[in-house]
Amino acid sequence: MAESVEKQVKRTIKNYPRGKIFFPENFDKLGSSTAIRKALNRLENEGILKRLAHGIYLYPREHPILGIVHPTTEEIALAIAKRDKARIIPTGQQALNKLGLSTQVPMNLIFFTDGSPRSIKIKKGTIKFKKGSPRLLSLKNDQMILVIQALKELGKDNITPEIKNTIKKVLEQVEQETVKHDIKLAPVWIKKIIKESIEQ
């Protein structure tokens, strides 16, 4: 007797480590979209999956004290981008936080993307994807992206020696050829600050 779609979905999920994020599209080959949706709903009711947002499911991992370990909003955004084969770039507040220039962790995340613009509501907040400029999306290095986005957020009149020192430390980890490529794509005032930071 043929195995039901639900059993196939369940078996597929259990081949992955706990903490993985799934989408209905991951199971396209196992049955119709309706059958897959019903299977995911039943597995959610059984507690095998946890729904993070519409069409986004978690194969939950439990900590003995903390309970279910939820992915961060950024991890969900990265999983969506991977599914869509799209690139995403963090905006200012996230960049500041990642570089240690701000302790504020934004609940509502905004990313620039070369994929479809849209908003996704999750329990911790929202994820918004906005169309990014080709220039911004041409940047090669993640650290350079963070530096440029953080500086844009701060504004040219708010760059302190401490911030320049942080930038210097970050960019010491980036190959010089990559810095040279990406700096050409930055606004003029940001190019100047990056050069000053590297040379100090």
ZADO-1210 file (C-alpha; in nm, 4 decimals, padded with zeros to 6 digits):
<atoms>
<atom x="00.0000" y="00.0000" z="00.0000" code="MET" pos="1"/>
<atom x="00.1326" y="00.3465" z="-00.0934" code="ALA" pos="2"/>
<atom x="00.2611" y="00.5564" z="00.1944" code="GLU" pos="3"/>
<atom x="00.0390" y="00.8558" z="00.2757" code="SER" pos="4"/>
<atom x="00.1591" y="01.2086" z="00.2037" code="VAL" pos="5"/>
<atom x="00.1572" y="01.2809" z="00.5776" code="GLU" pos="6"/>
<atom x="00.3869" y="00.9863" z="00.6531" code="LYS" pos="7"/>
<atom x="00.6221" y="01.0861" z="00.3707" code="GLN" pos="8"/>
<atom x="00.6358" y="01.4457" z="00.4968" code="VAL" pos="9"/>
<atom x="00.6945" y="01.3246" z="00.8530" code="LYS" pos="10"/>
<atom x="00.9736" y="01.0903" z="00.7425" code="ARG" pos="11"/>
<atom x="01.1387" y="01.3685" z="00.5398" code="THR" pos="12"/>
<atom x="01.1291" y="01.6090" z="00.8358" code="ILE" pos="13"/>
<atom x="01.2840" y="01.3529" z="01.0698" code="LYS" pos="14"/>
<atom x="01.5838" y="01.3170" z="00.8357" code="ASN" pos="15"/>
<atom x="01.6861" y="01.6708" z="00.9347" code="TYR" pos="16"/>
<atom x="01.8271" y="01.8041" z="01.2633" code="PRO" pos="17"/>
<atom x="01.5898" y="01.9786" z="01.5005" code="ARG" pos="18"/>
<atom x="01.5818" y="02.3529" z="01.4597" code="GLY" pos="19"/>
<atom x="01.5370" y="02.3381" z="01.0820" code="LYS" pos="20"/>
<atom x="01.2828" y="02.5677" z="00.9172" code="ILE" pos="21"/>
<atom x="01.0505" y="02.4156" z="00.6569" code="PHE" pos="22"/>
<atom x="00.8189" y="02.5531" z="00.3899" code="PHE" pos="23"/>
<atom x="00.5422" y="02.3679" z="00.2021" code="PRO" pos="24"/>
<atom x="00.7600" y="02.3973" z="-00.1111" code="GLU" pos="25"/>
<atom x="01.0133" y="02.1621" z="00.0508" code="ASN" pos="26"/>
<atom x="00.7668" y="01.8779" z="-00.0022" code="PHE" pos="27"/>
<atom x="00.6433" y="01.9574" z="-00.3549" code="ASP" pos="28"/>
<atom x="00.7434" y="01.6169" z="-00.4894" code="LYS" pos="29"/>
<atom x="00.5422" y="01.4267" z="-00.2297" code="LEU" pos="30"/>
<atom x="00.1900" y="01.5300" z="-00.3321" code="GLY" pos="31"/>
<atom x="-00.0468" y="01.8099" z="-00.4224" code="SER" pos="32"/>
<atom x="-00.0241" y="02.1481" z="-00.2474" code="SER" pos="33"/>
<atom x="-00.3545" y="02.0747" z="-00.0710" code="THR" pos="34"/>
<atom x="-00.2350" y="01.7359" z="00.0580" code="ALA" pos="35"/>
<atom x="00.0939" y="01.8848" z="00.1773" code="ILE" pos="36"/>
<atom x="-00.0813" y="02.1728" z="00.3545" code="ARG" pos="37"/>
<atom x="-00.3142" y="01.9280" z="00.5337" code="LYS" pos="38"/>
<atom x="-00.0189" y="01.7071" z="00.6298" code="ALA" pos="39"/>
<atom x="00.1700" y="02.0054" z="00.7758" code="LEU" pos="40"/>
<atom x="-00.1376" y="02.1144" z="00.9707" code="ASN" pos="41"/>
<atom x="-00.1773" y="01.7661" z="01.1196" code="ARG" pos="42"/>
<atom x="00.1916" y="01.7474" z="01.2095" code="LEU" pos="43"/>
<atom x="00.1590" y="02.0857" z="01.3765" code="GLU" pos="44"/>
<atom x="-00.1372" y="01.9563" z="01.5788" code="ASN" pos="45"/>
<atom x="00.0706" y="01.6541" z="01.6813" code="GLU" pos="46"/>
<atom x="00.3476" y="01.8850" z="01.8043" code="GLY" pos="47"/>
<atom x="00.6025" y="01.7592" z="01.5514" code="ILE" pos="48"/>
<atom x="00.6090" y="02.1001" z="01.3835" code="LEU" pos="49"/>
<atom x="00.5572" y="02.4516" z="01.5172" code="LYS" pos="50"/>
<atom x="00.4144" y="02.7184" z="01.2881" code="ARG" pos="51"/>
<atom x="00.6220" y="03.0379" z="01.2916" code="LEU" pos="52"/>
<atom x="00.4111" y="03.2263" z="01.0360" code="ALA" pos="53"/>
<atom x="00.1832" y="03.1505" z="00.7448" code="HIS" pos="54"/>
<atom x="00.3583" y="02.8779" z="00.5442" code="GLY" pos="55"/>
<atom x="00.6678" y="02.8704" z="00.7689" code="ILE" pos="56"/>
<atom x="00.7240" y="02.5789" z="01.0075" code="TYR" pos="57"/>
<atom x="00.9888" y="02.4854" z="01.2622" code="LEU" pos="58"/>
<atom x="01.1029" y="02.1347" z="01.3509" code="TYR" pos="59"/>
<atom x="01.1464" y="02.2392" z="01.7152" code="PRO" pos="60"/>
<atom x="01.4490" y="02.1801" z="01.9300" code="ARG" pos="61"/>
<atom x="01.3951" y="02.1874" z="02.3071" code="GLU" pos="62"/>
<atom x="01.6312" y="02.3111" z="02.5731" code="HIS" pos="63"/>
<atom x="01.5915" y="02.1319" z="02.9088" code="PRO" pos="64"/>
<atom x="01.5413" y="02.4623" z="03.0923" code="ILE" pos="65"/>
<atom x="01.4370" y="02.7173" z="02.8291" code="LEU" pos="66"/>
<atom x="01.1929" y="02.4963" z="02.6389" code="GLY" pos="67"/>
<atom x="01.1550" y="02.5363" z="02.2616" code="ILE" pos="68"/>
<atom x="01.4492" y="02.7208" z="02.1077" code="VAL" pos="69"/>
<atom x="01.3026" y="02.9578" z="01.8510" code="HIS" pos="70"/>
<atom x="01.5044" y="03.0841" z="01.5555" code="PRO" pos="71"/>
<atom x="01.5829" y="03.4535" z="01.5480" code="THR" pos="72"/>
<atom x="01.3886" y="03.6781" z="01.3126" code="THR" pos="73"/>
<atom x="01.7037" y="03.7070" z="01.1013" code="GLU" pos="74"/>
<atom x="01.7385" y="03.3274" z="01.0769" code="GLU" pos="75"/>
<atom x="01.3807" y="03.3094" z="00.9471" code="ILE" pos="76"/>
<atom x="01.4558" y="03.5839" z="00.6930" code="ALA" pos="77"/>
<atom x="01.7680" y="03.3985" z="00.5760" code="LEU" pos="78"/>
<atom x="01.5697" y="03.0758" z="00.5367" code="ALA" pos="79"/>
<atom x="01.3100" y="03.2598" z="00.3231" code="ILE" pos="80"/>
<atom x="01.5868" y="03.4124" z="00.1092" code="ALA" pos="81"/>
<atom x="01.7477" y="03.0709" z="00.0598" code="LYS" pos="82"/>
<atom x="01.4143" y="02.9219" z="-00.0446" code="ARG" pos="83"/>
<atom x="01.3563" y="03.2062" z="-00.2914" code="ASP" pos="84"/>
<atom x="01.7175" y="03.2001" z="-00.4158" code="LYS" pos="85"/>
<atom x="01.7287" y="03.5714" z="-00.3374" code="ALA" pos="86"/>
<atom x="01.9949" y="03.7902" z="-00.1813" code="ARG" pos="87"/>
<atom x="01.9102" y="03.9978" z="00.1241" code="ILE" pos="88"/>
<atom x="02.1032" y="04.2854" z="00.2788" code="ILE" pos="89"/>
<atom x="02.0397" y="04.4168" z="00.6316" code="PRO" pos="90"/>
<atom x="01.9409" y="04.7785" z="00.6837" code="THR" pos="91"/>
<atom x="02.0933" y="05.0312" z="00.9227" code="GLY" pos="92"/>
<atom x="01.9775" y="04.9316" z="01.2716" code="GLN" pos="93"/>
<atom x="02.0649" y="04.5654" z="01.2143" code="GLN" pos="94"/>
<atom x="02.4065" y="04.6631" z="01.0787" code="ALA" pos="95"/>
<atom x="02.4771" y="04.8785" z="01.3852" code="LEU" pos="96"/>
<atom x="02.3763" y="04.5923" z="01.6142" code="ASN" pos="97"/>
<atom x="02.5890" y="04.3356" z="01.4284" code="LYS" pos="98"/>
<atom x="02.8940" y="04.5604" z="01.4448" code="LEU" pos="99"/>
<atom x="02.8443" y="04.6194" z="01.8169" code="GLY" pos="100"/>
<atom x="02.7731" y="04.9902" z="01.7623" code="LEU" pos="101"/>
<atom x="02.4250" y="04.9575" z="01.9105" code="SER" pos="102"/>
<atom x="02.2696" y="04.7296" z="02.1711" code="THR" pos="103"/>
<atom x="01.9221" y="04.7840" z="02.0269" code="GLN" pos="104"/>
<atom x="01.7858" y="04.4656" z="01.8661" code="VAL" pos="105"/>
<atom x="01.5121" y="04.5642" z="01.6196" code="PRO" pos="106"/>
<atom x="01.1982" y="04.3479" z="01.6415" code="MET" pos="107"/>
<atom x="01.0782" y="04.4468" z="01.2956" code="ASN" pos="108"/>
<atom x="01.3496" y="04.3717" z="01.0443" code="LEU" pos="109"/>
<atom x="01.3816" y="04.5313" z="00.7023" code="ILE" pos="110"/>
<atom x="01.6031" y="04.3848" z="00.4310" code="PHE" pos="111"/>
<atom x="01.6897" y="04.5019" z="00.0825" code="PHE" pos="112"/>
<atom x="01.6575" y="04.2210" z="-00.1703" code="THR" pos="113"/>
<atom x="01.6772" y="04.1282" z="-00.5351" code="ASP" pos="114"/>
<atom x="01.3733" y="03.9049" z="-00.4753" code="GLY" pos="115"/>
<atom x="01.0046" y="03.9877" z="-00.4347" code="SER" pos="116"/>
<atom x="00.9167" y="04.2791" z="-00.2028" code="PRO" pos="117"/>
<atom x="00.6701" y="04.1806" z="00.0722" code="ARG" pos="118"/>
<atom x="00.6029" y="04.1759" z="00.4463" code="SER" pos="119"/>
<atom x="00.5757" y="03.8630" z="00.6609" code="ILE" pos="120"/>
<atom x="00.4217" y="03.8748" z="01.0072" code="LYS" pos="121"/>
<atom x="00.5775" y="03.6487" z="01.2671" code="ILE" pos="122"/>
<atom x="00.5106" y="03.6230" z="01.6394" code="LYS" pos="123"/>
<atom x="00.8129" y="03.8336" z="01.7372" code="LYS" pos="124"/>
<atom x="00.7448" y="04.1095" z="01.4846" code="GLY" pos="125"/>
<atom x="00.7606" y="04.1469" z="01.1085" code="THR" pos="126"/>
<atom x="01.0088" y="04.0854" z="00.8297" code="ILE" pos="127"/>
<atom x="00.9928" y="04.3282" z="00.5408" code="LYS" pos="128"/>
<atom x="01.1717" y="04.2770" z="00.2103" code="PHE" pos="129"/>
<atom x="01.2238" y="04.5898" z="00.0000" code="LYS" pos="130"/>
<atom x="01.3694" y="04.6168" z="-00.3484" code="LYS" pos="131"/>
<atom x="01.7377" y="04.7013" z="-00.3197" code="GLY" pos="132"/>
<atom x="01.9304" y="04.9131" z="-00.5695" code="SER" pos="133"/>
<atom x="02.1548" y="04.7218" z="-00.8136" code="PRO" pos="134"/>
<atom x="02.4490" y="04.9214" z="-00.6750" code="ARG" pos="135"/>
<atom x="02.3852" y="04.8043" z="-00.3182" code="LEU" pos="136"/>
<atom x="02.3279" y="04.4455" z="-00.4295" code="LEU" pos="137"/>
<atom x="02.6605" y="04.4513" z="-00.6199" code="SER" pos="138"/>
<atom x="02.8567" y="04.4648" z="-00.2929" code="LEU" pos="139"/>
<atom x="03.0552" y="04.1436" z="-00.2500" code="LYS" pos="140"/>
<atom x="03.1488" y="04.1283" z="00.1162" code="ASN" pos="141"/>
<atom x="02.9094" y="04.0946" z="00.4107" code="ASP" pos="142"/>
<atom x="03.1342" y="04.2955" z="00.6429" code="GLN" pos="143"/>
<atom x="03.1624" y="04.5792" z="00.3930" code="MET" pos="144"/>
<atom x="02.7843" y="04.5757" z="00.3599" code="ILE" pos="145"/>
<atom x="02.7462" y="04.6097" z="00.7376" code="LEU" pos="146"/>
<atom x="02.9958" y="04.8961" z="00.7538" code="VAL" pos="147"/>
<atom x="02.8327" y="05.0888" z="00.4673" code="ILE" pos="148"/>
<atom x="02.4803" y="05.0339" z="00.5985" code="GLN" pos="149"/>
<atom x="02.5800" y="05.1292" z="00.9541" code="ALA" pos="150"/>
<atom x="02.7471" y="05.4504" z="00.8376" code="LEU" pos="151"/>
<atom x="02.4418" y="05.5442" z="00.6320" code="LYS" pos="152"/>
<atom x="02.2270" y="05.4965" z="00.9416" code="GLU" pos="153"/>
<atom x="02.4541" y="05.7092" z="01.1612" code="LEU" pos="154"/>
<atom x="02.5025" y="05.9938" z="00.9127" code="GLY" pos="155"/>
<atom x="02.8294" y="06.1657" z="00.8255" code="LYS" pos="156"/>
<atom x="02.8141" y="06.4143" z="01.1143" code="ASP" pos="157"/>
<atom x="02.7962" y="06.1435" z="01.3818" code="ASN" pos="158"/>
<atom x="03.1101" y="05.9406" z="01.3119" code="ILE" pos="159"/>
<atom x="03.3347" y="05.9337" z="01.6185" code="THR" pos="160"/>
<atom x="03.6965" y="05.8093" z="01.6498" code="PRO" pos="161"/>
<atom x="03.5581" y="05.5035" z="01.8340" code="GLU" pos="162"/>
<atom x="03.3350" y="05.4187" z="01.5379" code="ILE" pos="163"/>
<atom x="03.6298" y="05.4553" z="01.2992" code="LYS" pos="164"/>
<atom x="03.8323" y="05.2228" z="01.5220" code="ASN" pos="165"/>
<atom x="03.5537" y="04.9620" z="01.5095" code="THR" pos="166"/>
<atom x="03.5424" y="04.9901" z="01.1296" code="ILE" pos="167"/>
<atom x="03.9203" y="04.9465" z="01.1113" code="LYS" pos="168"/>
<atom x="03.9037" y="04.6244" z="01.3172" code="LYS" pos="169"/>
<atom x="03.6170" y="04.4869" z="01.1060" code="VAL" pos="170"/>
<atom x="03.7863" y="04.5624" z="00.7737" code="LEU" pos="171"/>
<atom x="04.1198" y="04.4134" z="00.8847" code="GLU" pos="172"/>
<atom x="03.9443" y="04.0772" z="00.8363" code="GLN" pos="173"/>
<atom x="03.8476" y="04.1572" z="00.4741" code="VAL" pos="174"/>
<atom x="04.0778" y="04.1016" z="00.1748" code="GLU" pos="175"/>
<atom x="04.2119" y="04.4295" z="00.0382" code="GLN" pos="176"/>
<atom x="04.0962" y="04.3530" z="-00.3170" code="GLU" pos="177"/>
<atom x="03.7408" y="04.3051" z="-00.1890" code="THR" pos="178"/>
<atom x="03.7579" y="04.6327" z="00.0059" code="VAL" pos="179"/>
<atom x="03.8798" y="04.8095" z="-00.3099" code="LYS" pos="180"/>
<atom x="03.5914" y="04.6636" z="-00.5122" code="HIS" pos="181"/>
<atom x="03.3172" y="04.7430" z="-00.2619" code="ASP" pos="182"/>
<atom x="03.4396" y="05.0878" z="-00.1615" code="ILE" pos="183"/>
<atom x="03.3817" y="05.2069" z="-00.5204" code="LYS" pos="184"/>
<atom x="03.0096" y="05.1388" z="-00.4720" code="LEU" pos="185"/>
<atom x="02.9776" y="05.3442" z="-00.1519" code="ALA" pos="186"/>
<atom x="02.8678" y="05.7104" z="-00.1370" code="PRO" pos="187"/>
<atom x="03.1588" y="05.9566" z="-00.1526" code="VAL" pos="188"/>
<atom x="03.1433" y="06.0562" z="00.2163" code="TRP" pos="189"/>
<atom x="03.1399" y="05.6902" z="00.3234" code="ILE" pos="190"/>
<atom x="03.4420" y="05.6123" z="00.1015" code="LYS" pos="191"/>
<atom x="03.6286" y="05.8923" z="00.2783" code="LYS" pos="192"/>
<atom x="03.5416" y="05.7607" z="00.6269" code="ILE" pos="193"/>
<atom x="03.6339" y="05.4019" z="00.5380" code="ILE" pos="194"/>
<atom x="03.9706" y="05.5160" z="00.3985" code="LYS" pos="195"/>
<atom x="04.0373" y="05.7299" z="00.7080" code="GLU" pos="196"/>
<atom x="03.9427" y="05.4339" z="00.9324" code="SER" pos="197"/>
<atom x="04.1749" y="05.1916" z="00.7519" code="ILE" pos="198"/>
<atom x="04.4661" y="05.4362" z="00.7461" code="GLU" pos="199"/>
<atom x="04.4433" y="05.5528" z="01.1103" code="GLN" pos="200"/>
</atoms>
